[in-house]
């Protein structure tokens, strides 16, 4: 495992500890490495009005954009449980706005890396900006 990936996993784990998940109890952390090399972490933030919550990936994307970056080189998503904690459908679409189909999505648990999947495998036939052209 590269030092960069280890740093990303550590950042996602740290963010996950700050997740606001009083309703589901399911804490998620994410870390984006932008093409600039900078890291941006985020956690899920639940709300009593459920649709108003925010996923960890969306939080990390917002931090990346606010930090002045606009392209994702790779992302780590960390949850717990036996199943892989992959990005939800909405976050797959959000990621596709800033990343290519080949962008690695590293799925982790508290013990570390579980699997790496290309974004295009998670969201085949994504609706992207090119779809808006004539």
Secondary structure, DSSP 8 states (H G I E B T S, - for coil): --HHHHHHHHHHHHHHTT-B-TTT----EEEEEETTS-EEEEE-B--SSGGG-B-HHHHHHHHHHHTT---EEEEEEE--SSS-----HHHHHHHHHHS-TT-EEEEEETTEEEEEEEHHHHSTT---GGGG--
